Amino acid sequence: MHLILRTLLLLVTSRRRSALSIWDAGSVRLRVLLTDIDIAMHMNNGMYFSVFDLGRFDLMVRSGVWRTMRRRGWSPVAAGETISFRKSLTLGLRYTIETRIIGLDERAIYFEQRTVADGEIYARAFIATRLVSSSGPISNGEIIAAFGAPPEDLVLPAWIHEWRLNNALPSTRKPAPHVW
């Protein structure tokens, strides 16, 4: 992660913010920095997923999930991501990263994240994540036992299943030859 200083600062400051449930929506206020932009003077498309990491970290810290994960030796990893852009975030612009879990399936926990400025969505991403330990992926049963059951009205949108299936690579236990 190339935002290590911002991440460390966020891990400290998030502890001082109000507590959330992992099932709540979280919000982090940021500003577009010189190190975030590209030659077109707007946030580089590759930077969005890095700042979205900050939003997920904030939600995990404020909900107490981060502490539990670290104690158990669990780490979050991104398994799939997709993003759509609407407007450019320009140098110096203040914006927020809005983060919420939109559902789970047998393989992943899914987040929706948005960059919002002046009350408008500038970009929106969907991220499939897993929790892993040195012995492999953590089951949903273990996750729910540790963090609580999701709200009953939390239903993963059907198109997310299709996206995940159509975007998936083979398991690491299967070959994935590079052939065009």
N, C-alpha and C positions, 0 to 999 in steps of 0.2 A: 504494500500500500504506500503510495507516494505522498499521502497526506498525513504522515505520521505525527507531526507536531499538532496539527488541527485535531487529529484523533485523540491524542493524549490530553489536550486541553478539554475536548468535549467529554471525555471519560471523567474528568475531574468536575467540570461545571454541571454535568447532567445529574450528579449526585445531590447537588444543592437545589435542583428544581423540584417541582411538585411531583409526587408519585403518580404513576399510571398503572392500569392493568395492561398486560401484554396484548389484550384484545381491544384496547382503546386506540384512538388515532393520536400520534405524536407529531410535534412540530418543532423544528429547529430553525432559528433565524440566522441567516448568513449574508455575506456580501461578496459579490464577484471581485476577486482579487486579480492582480496583474499576472500571477502564476496560473490562473484559471483560463485565460483567454488565448486565442490563436491569432493568426495574421489578419483575420477578418474582424478583430477587436470584439468578439463575443466569446462566451464560454465555449471552449472546445467540446465537440460532441463526446469525446472520450472521457472528459472530466465529470460528466453527469453521473456515471455509475460510481465514481469515487465519492462524490458528495452524497449520493444516496446511501452509501455505506455509513456515513455519519448519522443520517436519519435513523437507520436501523439500530446502530449502536446506542443512540439516545433513548429510543424506545426500550431496548433491552436493559439499559442501566436504570432508567426511571421505574421500570416495572419489577426490578429485582431479579430478573431472569439472568442478566449478565453474571451476577455474583454466583448464582446457583450453577450456571454452566461452567464457570471457571473452577469452582469447587469440585465438580464431577469430572473435570478434564474434557468437557465438550467444547467444540469450536463450530462456529457457523461457517458454511461455505455456500457460495452461489452455484447453482446447478444449471440455470438458464435465465436469460434476461432478454427483454425486448423493450424498445423505447420509441415514442413518437414525439416529434418536436412541433411546436406551434409558433412560438415567438423566441427571439434571441435574448439571452441574459447578457447584458452589456457591462463593461467595466464600471465598477463602483455601485451597481444596482443592488439594493437590498431585496432579498427574497427569502422565502421559507421552503424548507423541505417538509412536506406532509407525508406521513408514513402510517400505513395500517396493514394489518393482516387481513386478507380477503378469503382465506380458507386453507384447508389442508386436504391432501389425499394420501394414499398409502406410501408415496415416495417423497413428498415435499411439503413445505410450508410456503405459502404464496403471499407476497407483499405487493401492494399497490403503492407507488410513491410518485409524488408530484412536486415540481417546482412551481411556486406560486408567487407572483409579484403584483402588487396593486389589485388584489382580489381576483386575478386571472390566472388560469393554468397556462404555463409556458411550455412545460414538457410533462409527459406521464410515462412511467415505466412499470412493468410487471416483472417481478423477480421470483424465481423458484429457488428456495434455499433448503439446505439439509443441515442437520446437526450431526457431527461426527466425533468419534473419540479414537484413541489409538487402536481400538479393537474393531472399528468400522462404524457404519451409520447407526444412529440412535433411532429406535422405533417410535412411532407415534404414541404407543402405549406408555413408554417411558417418559416421553415429552409431556403428555397430558397428566401423568402422575406427578411430575415435578412442577408443572406450571398451572395446572387446572384445566378443566374442560372448556372448549370454546363455547361461546354463546350458541343457543339452539338456532338462532336466525342467521348464523354465519354459514352460508352455502356458497361453495366455490362455483363461479360462473362456468357454464358448460363449455364455452369456447376456450377456457384455460386448459381443460383436458385435451382438446384437439390441438392447441398450440404446443403443449408439452409433448404429445405423441409425435407430431409432425416435426418437431425441432430436436428430438432426442437423438443422442449418439449412442452407439452400443455400450454396454457395460464394460468396465475395465477388465473383466474376465473374458471378454469376447474380442476377436480381432476387429480392427477398424482400419482396413487398408486404405491408403491414399490413392484413389483412382478417380480421375475426372470422368 
